[in-house]
Amino acid sequence: MTFTWTTIRVRDLDQSLAFYHDLLGLPIQERFGPPGHEIAMLGPEEGTRLELIAAGEDLPSPPAPTLSLGFAPEDMGQLLAALEARAIPTRPMSPNPSLQFYFLDDPDGYTVQLVEYK
């Protein structure tokens, strides 16, 4: 199996899993480690994964102001409706007529970029 990953440290692993797995739909491939030091790997079997490492309250705020995590959801309309239902604001931007971005913050303040190709 070959894959790459991006690692981010999170304050509350369960809260981050609710965001990345339950809301954005990233599959959980693994979750391991003792309480307070758990790690979760999310993403497809093959390809890029997101590694979440429980950091507790040691995480600065904002955690990484220059980091942006990008995703291209299969059903942007459904995802935007789910974000609105949870009162999670998005910041839309369209650099050209064939591309739409929506920026939002995850539970720890990391910038998440959703992209829709029109």
C-alpha positions in Angstrom: 0.0 0.0 0.0 1.3 3.4 -1.0 0.0 6.7 0.4 1.1 10.1 1.5 -0.3 12.1 4.4 -0.5 15.5 6.0 -0.3 15.7 9.8 -2.1 18.1 12.0 -2.3 18.3 15.8 -5.8 18.7 17.3 -7.1 19.6 20.7 -10.0 17.1 20.8 -9.7 14.1 18.5 -13.4 13.1 18.7 -14.5 16.7 17.8 -12.0 16.7 14.8 -13.3 13.2 13.7 -16.9 14.6 13.8 -15.7 17.4 11.5 -13.5 15.5 9.0 -15.2 12.1 9.1 -18.9 12.7 9.9 -19.2 16.1 8.0 -16.6 16.0 5.3 -16.9 12.2 4.7 -13.2 11.2 5.0 -13.1 7.5 5.9 -11.3 6.5 9.1 -8.5 4.0 8.2 -7.0 3.6 11.6 -7.3 5.0 15.1 -4.8 4.0 17.8 -2.8 5.1 20.8 -3.6 5.6 24.5 -6.2 8.2 25.6 -4.9 11.7 25.3 -2.3 10.6 22.8 -4.4 9.0 20.1 -3.8 9.2 16.4 -6.4 8.8 13.6 -5.6 8.3 9.9 -8.4 9.5 7.5 -8.7 9.2 3.8 -8.9 6.7 1.0 -7.2 3.3 1.1 -4.8 4.6 -1.6 -3.8 8.2 -1.9 -3.4 11.1 0.4 -4.5 10.8 4.0 -5.0 13.2 6.9 -3.3 12.2 10.2 -4.9 13.7 13.3 -2.8 13.7 16.4 -4.4 14.5 19.7 -2.4 17.4 21.3 -4.8 18.5 24.0 -4.6 22.1 25.2 -0.9 22.4 24.0 -2.1 23.6 20.6 -1.6 27.3 19.9 -4.5 29.3 18.5 -4.6 29.6 15.5 -2.5 26.4 15.2 -0.9 27.0 11.8 -2.0 30.3 10.2 -0.4 29.5 6.8 -1.7 26.0 6.4 -4.7 25.3 4.3 -6.2 21.8 3.8 -8.0 21.3 0.4 -10.8 19.0 -0.5 -13.0 18.5 -3.5 -16.3 17.0 -2.2 -18.5 14.9 -4.5 -21.7 16.8 -3.6 -20.9 20.4 -2.8 -24.6 21.3 -2.4 -25.2 18.6 0.1 -22.0 19.6 2.1 -22.9 23.3 2.0 -26.4 22.5 3.4 -24.8 20.4 6.2 -22.4 23.2 7.0 -25.3 25.7 7.1 -27.4 23.4 9.3 -24.5 23.3 11.8 -24.0 27.1 11.6 -20.5 26.7 10.2 -19.8 29.8 8.1 -18.0 29.6 4.8 -16.2 32.3 2.9 -16.9 31.8 -0.9 -14.5 32.9 -3.6 -14.6 32.4 -7.3 -11.4 33.1 -9.2 -13.0 32.4 -12.5 -16.4 31.2 -13.9 -15.4 27.5 -13.8 -14.0 27.3 -10.3 -15.6 28.0 -6.9 -13.9 27.9 -3.5 -15.4 27.8 0.0 -13.1 28.5 2.9 -14.0 27.6 6.5 -12.3 26.8 9.7 -12.1 23.4 11.4 -12.7 23.0 15.2 -9.1 24.0 15.9 -8.9 26.9 13.5 -7.2 25.3 10.6 -8.3 26.7 7.3 -10.2 24.2 5.1 -10.7 24.9 1.4 -13.5 23.2 -0.5 -13.2 23.4 -4.2 -16.0 22.9 -6.8 -15.3 22.6 -10.5 -18.2 24.0 -12.6 
